[in-house]
Amino acid sequence: METHLLKKNMGKKENNILYRRLLRSYFSSIISISLVLFFVGMAGLVIVNARSVSDYFKENITVNAILALEADETDAEGMIPAFIGSRYIKDTKIISKEEGVIQMKELLGEDFLDLFEVNPIPVSIELKVDADYISTDSLKVVEEWIRTLPDVEDVVYQQSLVDLLNANIERVALISGGFVLLLLFISVVLISNTVRLNVYSKRFTIHTMRLVGATKSFITKPFVGQAFFQGFISGAIADLFLLLFLHFVKNEFYQLFTIFDAMMLGTVMGVVILFGILICMISTAVVVRNMISLNNDQLYY
């Protein structure tokens, strides 16, 4: 009787050890897949918000309409409706003569006005041009239009900065595209290998089911069902990581956070979960079917 109880207790202990190992393996797989899906989600955020980020940097380039020296702030205010009603201009700001003097003092020093009998700084209007027109050819069109307005003496903007920004945006877009493709390839490989290791630990169970006459679809079905939940949970955890990352961005870089499209964020989070489910299910189905085809000797290698 004691021997029977001892064997029973040992059996329960072995089952508990096996259960804990399987549980650790399952959770480690989920965490591994979640981290990969998190980076996939990051890549997705970059893709869907690429235009918004590009527009943000472009629209921070300003064009200054310098008015005639005799023009005052009232004249500048009278020009604002023309700018606001234009398809070229997104925002305006009047720079008074006093503000212009402060800016020039920062550049040239406090005593630069000693060389002049009267204030030589004219009123100007700082313009933020729509991102669609921040290019060399388009800005020339905008410049010509601004010069036709009354009291405009000159139009000033940094052409070299515009050229540099456009060149860098194109370069970043190419690099980001290549990086995203590489990341997607790596994520598929890593998730597939994680699933393979998880299924490989159950190869003897699969072999036993095959020996008792179970069909491929019968053997595969429970594994694919488990893979569905594994992919769903991993995707949900990855989305949680994404939300935590965006919370960090909101606290530390609020202006950058305002660029993100909330609707597109929801789409990315949904795609992350769907991607995790599909990759886990497909990888599991392929691996299980390969395991079914193994002979007795191959089970140990």
C-alpha angles and dihedrals in degrees: 000000000000090000090052092050091047092052090047092052091047089050092052091048092052090048091051091050091049091047092051091049092051090047092051090047091050095049093044088053091050093049092047092050091044092056091050091048090049090061090045087054091049089053089049091053090052092050098048093043098040092104093047092050091047091050091048093059094041094052091053088068108095132209116206121212105204112207127211115279093248093053117101137197092275089060090048092051089052089058095052096084090057091054095043091050092051123097089221101061126068102175140003138202128185115225109204123211090256092052089047090054091052091051092048091049089056089053103036105022136261096285100051091107090062088082092061133064093208134025105280095190113105128207111267138187118225109214130196107207122213111264092241089067099047097110133097097258096040094048090054088057090048091047093052091050093050091050090058091062118098120264093015108136100173143353119222131188137142105262092179091055091051092051092046093048094049092047092050093047090054091047093048091048092055093045092046091049091052091045092051092050091048091048092051091051092048092046092053091049094046094046091046092051092047091051090045092054090047093051093040090064087062097047093114090054089052091048091050091050090051092050092055090054104262115159123239092252092049091052094043098047100073092045092051090047090053089047090055092058091041091054092044094050092044091050091048091051090048089052089051089054089050092053091049090050092050090048088055091049090049092054097042105029106023096165090055090047092056089062094065115099110230093207092051090047089060090049092051092049091051092048091050091056092044092048091050092049095047096046093046094047096044093044092047093049092050095045094046092050089050090050091052089058094055118109125220095271094048092056090075097051 
